[in-house]
Amino acid sequence: MSQTDMLPAGAKQPSALTSLSAEALYDKCNALARNLWWSWQPEVINLFRDLDPIRWRQLDHNPIALLSEFTAERLEMRASELVLFSRINHAFRRLKEYLAETATWGRTHAGVLGSKPVAYFSLEFGVHESVPVYSGGLGVLSGDHIKSASGLGVPLVAVGLFYDQGYFKQQLDVDGYQREEYLDTKVENLPMEPARGADGKPLTIRIETRNGPLLAKVWLMHVGRVNLYLLDCDVKENRPEDRELTSRLYGGDNRTRVRQELVAGVGGIRALHAMGITPGVYHLNEGHSAFATLEAVRQRMIDSGMSFDESLRLVARHTAFTTHTPVPAGHDRFDGGLIEEHLGPLRDGLGISFEQLMGLGRVEPQNEHEPFCMTVLGLKLSRRANAVSSLHGHVSRRMWAHLWPWRVEEEIPIGHITNGVHVQSWLAYQMEQLYDRHFSVGWEKRMGEPEVWQGIHQVDPGELWETHNTLKNLLLAFVRRRVSRQCRRRGESDESVEAARNMLDPNILTIGFARRFATYKRADLILRDMDRLAAMVTDPERPLQIIFAGKSHPADEPGKQLIKRIANLRRDSRFAGRIAFVEDYDINVCRHLIQGVDVWLNTPRRPLEASGTSGQKAVLNGALNLSILDGWWAEAYDGSNGFAIGRGMQNVDVAKTDARDAEHLYRNLEEQVIPLYYDRDVDGLPLQWIKRMMNSISSLAWRFSADRMVADYVRTAYLPAAGGLSCDMDIH
């Protein structure tokens, strides 16, 4: 592959001269900015930040927006002032080498996928905060999945939707109530270019419905070695309401949702076909994109002349399905009218009746009162299905057992692959430097090996604690800036702004809680006994402080009221300066929190947390988990690598479960967490706490990495689906 081939569209061939011209320098920076590889490279991030630290922060760490404010001549002048030329050259050379590398894990272990790659479908992708086409955990997981696939060299393309208003920006009013604001994203500031069909022209796909066609243009985004294709309905040939179809993530009613999922699934398959991409595996990340299987069946019928039943069996053999939702109400369901309106022309192409189509999305195919369920379609049209943690696997097999009434629950064909996180995206730069000093050479290429992480036990406790406290101070400075800015925006008094600037204390045990404010996640579990909590917060010898963040779905009024209650604790003199709520939770806020807190708190009502990954991110940076034994923590906690709330039991009476879990939480804080944190030696080091930090890193970092997760998918799902193994393998 030539150097020019590896550059994003629009980037010029750089000068071969040692002394770069201003234009060549600008082109190299632009090439770096237009591949999201930079987003997990600390040296490149620091390079962009150094160009203008203030604007970098104001522009949400968007290098394209930053570079747009520079002329080539001004960039050259700034690079000269900061002596950046060698750093720019080095970063650009590393990107070229990364893209051209062939000696990857994927080349060795997933070779069959080279000619028939994985097509990974997801309704959202959280790659970086500057690309706002995600809302939360599902999107961040998808982003981590494709970043690890890139790093491992697994042949994979990704398909989703482009939301020009993304998910909402969250602001709290003076009463603490969540207000939603949707902002238009400037396409010119995103690392996207039009995807092109076989004819070399920008690609637009067409989907027929009973009430007229839907059109979508296709964008291409480079995420390291992975191409991410995003479909966008803002096409002038569409009706005005259809041009708005992909504007917002998870917005609108059921009709909007089915149309979005039609575009993502059917449109995604058609886009790949138009670009000449023939997948060997279809990986559906949740049921949102399950319509893709029906279009794949239709294309198979056209290409092979097979019948519908034969084509369905063949497509199912090549399909892997991942379910994330442990609550029946959380799975998309549509009535027959919506299905016929939108899938009718596709049904005609499949040559099946309305009843046959509806039966594919029903547990009971003949039950005309049962709606069409996207998860049922995903399970029926795949031969490999998995949950996202061991406990979630048990929950999913029980939930969907009636699809296989002839099997006992243990034999329901839904296994599990526990989620993991992309280490390079979430590991603090300071911690990475610490690992570089003490881990074996090349550790970053062997992160899935347990032996690599045992090096943490060779680190001097004082050095680890000093690094942690550096990150903690950075977090508190970030929170003070954000909260004081919130106060100024609301027009609060100078005294309130000044109090925000001085809130929180780096010497106090700091707990972080940040996630979607759904009521089952129980952000208020720690608030059940306010007097007991106040006694801990205001203890003169061993106090604690808590930082909250998270959004509630715009339609979730109980979640909004929960946010309001927590945000208004700042007005209670017992908690003033010790409890903070940070607005507009996103990847950036998450990164600061998981890198700087002492304890990561997670209190879902078991077993409703399918996996959870925020606590896995905290592990990488030395924070200890204090969590209900649910999701990933149920298979991670060993007694010495964090803290468990309760004993992994629940009561059929929800009120009793909540009361018991709250009591366990308080006792754990009072009897374990707080005493261990404040138990210091003569040098002021909490040696037993640090030992637990080391146990957490050494036992968990390798197990819950996205590299391990993607490798599991390759071995147990992708290779069998693509025909790379001699026999099918179930996911265990």
N, C-alpha and C positions, 0 to 999 in steps of 0.2 A: 504494500500500500504506500503510495507516495505521500509526501508531506501535504500537498495540496488536497489530496483526497480526504485527509483526516481533518481538515479545517471545516467549521460550519459554513453553510452557504453565506455568501456575502463577504467573507473574510479574504483579504488579499494575501498573495504569497509574500512572506516577509523577505526583507533584503538579506542577501548572503553576506553582506559586509559586517565586520565586527562592530563598527560604529553604526548603530541603527539610525535611519532617518526618522523624523518625527512621525511620518505616516506609518512606517513599518512598526514602530514602537506601539502606536495606537492599535494597529491591526492585531498585534500579538495579545495585547490586553483584551481586545474585543473577542478574540478567539477563546481566551480563557473564560470570559464572562458568559459566553454562549454555550458552554457545556457545563452542566450542573455538577460535574466532577469537582469543581472548585469548592463546592459547599461542604465537602468533608475533607478538605485539605487545609489545615491551620495556616501553613505558610502562605498559601494563596489568599486566604481570608485576610490575614494580617497585611498582605501586600495592598489589597484594595482599601482596607481601613486606613493605612498610612497615607494614602493619597489625600484624604480629607476626613479625619475621624468624626467631625461633627455632622457633616452631610451623610456620611456612611450610616450613622445611627438614625438620622432623620428620614432617610430613604429606605428604612427597613432592610438594611444590608443588601441592597440591590445593586450589583456592580454595573449593570447596563444603564440604569438610571443615573448612577454616579458618573460613568464615562460620558454620558450625553451632555453633561455640564462642562466637559473639557473639550477644548480644541486640541488638535494634534500637537500644536506648538506649546500650549499651556501644559499638556501632559508631559511633554519632553522636559520642560523647565522644572516641573515638580519632581520628576524622576531624577533629574540632575541634582536638585537641592537635597534630596533624600538618598542619593546614591542607590537608586532602585534598578539600574539597568541589568546588573547581573542577576538580581532576584527575578526580574521579569523573564529574562532569557532562561533561567533555570526552571521556572514554573512552566513555561511554554514547552521546553524540552521534555519535562516530565509528563505533560499531557500527551505529547506525541508518542512517547515511549509506551505510555499506558494504553493508548488506543491501538498501537501496533503490536503489542505483546501477544505472543501465541502460546507461550509455555504457561498456561493457566490451569487451575484445578479443573475447570470445565472441559478443556481440551482433553485431559486425561480421563476424566470420570464421566463425561456426558457427551462423548463424541458424536453419537447418533443424532443428537439434537442439532448438530451443525447444519445439516441439510433440511431439517424440518423443526424449526425452533418452537419454543413454548410461546403461546399467545396468552398473556396474563391480563384478565379483565377485572377492572375495579371501578366503582363509581366515583372514587376520589383518590388522589395521590398527594400525600404530604411529603414533599422532597425538601423544601426549604420555605421559610416564612415569606420570602420575596415572591413566591409563586403560590398565590392564595386559592388553590383549587382543592382544598381539603377542609374538613370541619374538626376532626379529632382522631381518636384512636385507630379507626379502620383505615383512614387515609394515611396516617403516619406509618402504620404497619405496611401498607402497600408501597409507600416510598422506601422504607427500609428494605423491603423484599427486592425491589428492582435495583437498589444500590448494591446490595450484597450479590445479586445475580451478576451485576456488572463486575464487581471485584473478583468474583470467582470465575468469571469468563463463561458463565452459562448462557448459551444462545437463547435469548428471550426478547420478545417485543411486548410492549404494554399498551393497553387500550383503555381510554376513559373519555370523559367529557370535559370541555373547557367552559368554565363558568366565569363570565366576564365581570360578575359582581361577587363571585366567590361565596363564602359564608359571611355572616354579618359581623360587623365591628361592634363590640360591646362597650357601652358606657352606662354607668350608674348615675341616676339623678340624685338630687340632694337628699332624697328620702331613702336612697339605697336600692331603688327599683331598677331592674335591667331595662335599658332601651337599646333597640337594634338599629343599626345604620348600615345601609348597603352602598358601597362605593364602586364606581366603574373602574375596572383595572385597565391601565394603559397597555395595550397589546405591544406597542413599540418598546416598552420597558421590560418585556419578558423574553426569555431565551427561546423563542419559537420562530419557526419559519413554515410556510405552506408545505404540506406533504404533497408529493407529486406522483401521479399515476404512471403507468407504463409508457404513456405518450410524452412524459416529461412536463405536462401541464399541471398547475395546481389542482388538487383533487377535491371534487364535490360528489358526495354520494346521494342517492335518491331512494326513499322508502315509500312505497304506496300504502295508503290506508283507505278505508271505505269512504272517508270524506275528503280525499285529496292527498297529494304527495307531501312528504316531509323531506327537506333537503338539509344537508350538513356539510360544511367544509371541514377539512382535516388539517390539523396543525401537527408539526413534528417538533418534539423537544428532545435534546440529547442529554441523557443522564448517564455519564460515563460511556460505557460500551452499549448501553441499552437505548433503543429508540422508543420514546413514549409518544403515542399518537392520541390526540385529543380532538373529539368531534364537537363542532360548534354550529348551532342552528341560526346564528345571526347572519343569514343569507338573504339578499334582497328579494329573491324569488319566493321566499316563504311569506305566508300571511303575517301581519303584524304580531299576532299573539304567538305564532310559532317562532318568530325571531327572538322572542323573549324566553323561549322554552329552556334553554341551557344557561340562562342568566344567573340563576341562584341555585346553590346546592341545598337539597332537601327543602325546597320551597314549594308552595302550591298544594293543590289537592291531589286526589288519587288519579285524576285524568292527567295532570301534569306529570305525576310520577310514572305512570305507565308509558307515556310518550318519551320521557327521558330514558327509560329503560329499553324502549324499543330502539332508540337511536344508539345507545351504548352497545346493545347486544347485536341486533340485526345490522345496524349501520357499521359497527366495528368489524364484523366479519366481511361485509362488502368492501370496506376500505382496505383491509388486508388483501383481499382477492384482487382489487383493482391495482394494488402496488406489486402484485406478483409474489406475495408472501404466502407460502403454503405451510401452515402450522402442523407440527406433528402431535402437539398437545394443546388442548384448550383448558386453561386453568381459570375457573370462575371463582373469584374472591367474593363470596356471599352471593345470595340469590338475585341481586339486582340485575346482573347481566346474563341471566339464564336463557333469555330469548336467543342468545348467540347460538345455542345448540340447534334450534329449529332452522335457522338460516344455514348453518353448516350442513344439516341434513338435506335441505333443498339443493344446495350446491353439489352435494355428493350425488344426489339423484340425477342431476343434469350431467355431471361429469362421467358417471359410471353407468348410467342406465339402470341402476338398481331400483328396487321397489322402496317404498317408504319404510317398511319394517326392516329391510336389509340395511338401508342407509342409517336408520336410527341406531341399530345395533353397532354399526361400525363407528359412528360418531361417539356413542357412549363409551366405547372402548378407548377412545382417545381423549376423554374428558375427565378432569379432576375437579372436584367441587369442595370448597371450604365453607363451612357454616360457622358463624360467629355469635349467633343470637340464641341465648338459652331460655328466652321467654316466648311462648307461642304468639303473643300479641305483637312481637317485634318483627314478624315476617310479613313481607308484602303480599297482599291478597287483593284481587280485582274481580269485579262481577263479570258475568258473561257478556254484557253489552259492551263494556270497555274492551274486552278481549277481541270480540268480533270486529268492532270498529277499527282496531289497530292491527290485529293479526289476520283479519279476513283475507286480504290478498295473498299473504304468505301461506295461509291455509289452503287457498286455491292451488298455489304452486306445489304444495305438498300432496295434494290429492286426497285430503282427509276431510271428514265431516266436522261440523262444529262440535258435536258430542265427543268425537275422538280427540280433538284439540283440547277441550276442557278437561277430559279425562287425564291428560298428561300432567295437569296441574292440580289434580284432586287426589286425596288419599283414597276416597271411594269414587271411582270413575263414573259410576252410574248415578251418583247422588246429585241431582240437578240443583239442589239448594246449597251445595258446597261451592264457595268461590274458587277461583284459580289462584294457587299459591306458587310464588316464584321458587321457594325453597323446595317444594315438592317436585317441580319441574327439574330443578338442578339435581336432586337426588335420583330421579328416575332416568335422566339422560346422562348419567355419569357412572363409571364403574369403579371409581375411587373417590370416596368421600371422607372428609376428616373434620374433626373438631379442632380446637386450638389450645387445648390443655388436656391432661389426663382426666381430671374431674369433669370437664366439659364434655369429653367423650362419653362418659357414663350418662350425663344429663341428656345429651343428644340422642343416644341410643334409646333411652327411655321415652323421650319426646316423640320420636319418629318410629317407634316399634310397630305401630299399626300399619305402616307401609309394607311390612313383611310379617303378616300375622302368623305365618307358618314357622317362624323362627323364634327361638328363645331370645331374650334380651341380649345376652352375651354374644350372640351370633349376628346381631344386626350389623350390616356392613358399613359402619361408620367408625373409623379409627380416630387417632389424634396425632397431630404434630404440634407440639407446644411452640407458641410464638417466641420470637427473639427480636433483638434490637441491633441496628447497624452500629457497631462499636465506634467507628471513626466519626460518626455524626454526633454522638452524645458524650463522648469522652472529652473532658476538659483538657485544654492544651497543657496546663500545668501538670495534670495527672499523666498525660502522655509522655511528657518529658521525664517524669519520675520513673515511669515504666521503661523508657529508653535507657535510663542509667542502670537499671537493676535487672531487667529481663534479658533473656538470651538474644543475641543478634538475630534480627529478622522475625522477632516475636509477632509483629503486626501481620505477617503472612501466615501465622499458625495459631490464630486466635481461638480456633475450635479445639485445640489440644489442651487437655487439663494440665499437663506438665508445665506449659508455658507460664500459667498464672501462679504456680507455686513460688515463683520468684518474689512475690509480694512479702513472703515471710522473711526474706533476707533484707528487707528495707528497714532502716533504723526507725523505730517508732516516732521519734521526734521529727524526723524528716516527713513522714507521712502526715503527722498531725499539723505540722507547719503548712504543708501544701493544702490540706483540707481547710485550715483557717484562712488562708489566702483566698480560696474560692468562696468561703462563707462571707468574708468582708466584701467581695465583689457582688455577691448576691444582695447583701443588705444595702449597699450603695444603689444598686439597681432598683430595689423596692422603694427606697426613699425617693428616688427621682420620679418613679412612676406614680406613687401615691401623692406626692406634693403636686405633681402636674394635674392629677385628678382633682385635687382640692382647688387649684387655681381655675380649672375649667368650669367648675361648679360655682365660682364666684365666692368661695368661702373666705373667712377672715384671714388676715395676715398671721394671726396666732395659730390658726389651723394649719396653714401652709408650713409655718416654721416647725410646728410639732411633727408634721409628717417628715420634714427633713432630718429630724433627730430621733425618729422612732426606731425601735429594735436595738438590741445590744449584742455585739459579737461574742460576748462572754457568756451569754445565756443559751441554754439548750434550745435549739430551733427546730420546730416541726413543720414540715410542708405537706399540704393537702391540695392537690390540683387535679381536676378531672371534670367531665361533664356532670352538671348538677341534676342528674336524674335522682329521684327520691330513693331508689333502691341502693344507691351508692352511699347513702346515709352520711352526708357531710356534717350533719348535726349530731351524730352519735356522741361525739365528745362534749356536746353542749347539754346533754340530758340532765346533768346535775350541775347547775351553774355555780353554786356555792363551792362545790368540790373542785371544779375547774379553777375558779378564782383563787382558791387557796394554793393551788399549784403555781398559777401564773404569778402571784404576788409573794410567794415564799421569799423571805429576805435572804436565805442562804442558798436555796436551790430552785430558782424560778425557771419557768419555761415561757416560750413565745411561739406563736403559730402564724404561718403565712398561708392564706387561702387564695385560690384562683380557680376559674372555671366558668363556663357558659351554660345557660339553660336553653333548651330548644325554645324558639319564640312562642310556641303554643303550649308550653309546659308551665302553667301558672303555679303549681306547687313548687316546682324547681326555682322559679323566680322569687317566690316568697322566702325560700330557704336562703337564697343569695342575699336578699334584703335583710334578713335576720342577722346573718353573719357580718355583713358590711356595717351594720349599725352598732355592732359591739364596740366600735371605736368611741361611741358616745357614752359608754359605761365606764366610769372612772376606774373600775377594777381592771379593765382590759386596755385602757388607753395606752398607746405606744407599744403594746405587746401583742396585739392581734391586728393583722393587716389583710386587706383584700385587694389583690392586684387585678385590675380590669383587663379585658380582652386577651384571655388565655390563648396562646398560639405556640408555635414551635420555639420561638425566641424566649417567651416567658418560661416555658417548660425547661428549656436548656439551662437557664439561670437557676431555676429552683432545684432541679435534680443534681446540679453540680455543686450547690452550696449548702443545702440543709444538712442537719445532723441526722434527722429521722424522717423517713418517708412514710406517711400514714395512709392506710387504705382500709376502708371499713364497709365493703359491700355486704349486702344480705346474702349469705351463702345459700345456694350455689349459683347466684345470678351474675357473677363476674366470669365471663367466658375464659379470659386469660389475664388481660391487663399487662401492659408493658412499661408503664412509667416507673414502677419499682425496679425493673430490670435496668433501666437507664441509671437510676440512682446508685445501684450496686457498683457500676463501673467507676464511680467517682468517690466511693468510700462511705456513702450514706447507708444507714442501717434501716431495714424495713421493719415497720410495726404494722402488722396486717392480719386481717381475718384469714383463716386458712381456706382460701378460695382461689380459683384460677391457678395461675402459675405458682403462687406461694404455697399452695397445698402440696406441691411436689418438690419444693425448693428448700423449705425450712427444715433444718436438722438439729435445732436446739442451741447451736453455737454461732450461727451466722445471721442473726437478727432476732426479732421478737414476734411471737404469735399471739393473737388475740383469741382466746378461747381454745377449744380442743377439736374444732372441726365438726361441731354438731349444730343442728338447728331444730327448732320446735315447730310443730304445725301451727301453733299460735304465734303469729308474727310479733305481737306485742311482747310476749315472753322472750322470744328470740332477741329482740332489740334490747330489752332490759338486761338480759343475761350478758349480751355482748358488751353493753356499756359498762357493766360492772367489771367484766374482765379487762376492758380497756383501762379503766381508772386504776385498778389494782396493778396492772402491768406497769403503768407509768409510775405509780407511787412506790412499788416494791422492787422493780427491776430497772426500768429505763433511766429514771432520774438519779437514783443512787449510783448506778454504774457510771453515768456521765460525769458526775461531780466527785467521784472517788479518784483523787489525784495523788501522785507521788511527790517527792520533794522538789522535783523539777516542774511540777504543775501538769504532768502528763496523766491522762486517764488510761493507764496501761491496759486494763481489762477491756475497756471500750475499744481501744485501738486493736487489740487482739481479735475482737469480734469483727471489726472492720476488715482485717486481713482474712479471717475465715470466710467472710461474705464474698470478698473478691476472688479468693482462690477456689471456692467451691461452686460459685454461681456464674461468674463472668463468661466462662467458656460454654457452659450449658445453655445459656439463654442469649446467645448471640444470633443475629440473623444469618450469619454464615453457616452456623450449625443447622438452623431452620431450613434454609434453601437447600443445603446438602441433603437433608432428610427428604425434602420434596423431590429432588433429583432421583435419589436412590429408590424411594418407595412409591412414587407417583409418576414422575415424568418419564423415566426410562421404560417402565413397563407400558405406559400409555403409548409411547412412541415406537414400541416394538424393539427396544434395545436390549431386552432380556428374554430369555427363552421361555419364561412362564410369568404369568401375572403375579403380582405381589400385593397383598393387602397392606394398608398403612396401619402400623401398630404404635 
